[in-house]
């Protein structure tokens, strides 16, 4: 039986659009997610483009706050978007 480990790969489909595929999840009957992780990655990239430069400037004055700002896309944005879409 599955150990609860979720495997995630980035795979390119026949088109030029890269997609993230997450297999082994129990959130839907087919146990694979495509749209949630892909949209999560897109949201992560958009948030990172905005938050990483701001976090770098804040880091110069307040190290802990700058690290929290730069880690926000990974800790909050990607998981929320990925979990919100069950397919």
ABEGO torsion letter per residue (X at the ends): XBAGBBBBBBBBBABABBBBBBBGBAABAAGBBAAAAAAAAAAAAAAAAAAAAAAAAAAAABAAAAAAAAAAAAAAAAAAAAAABAX
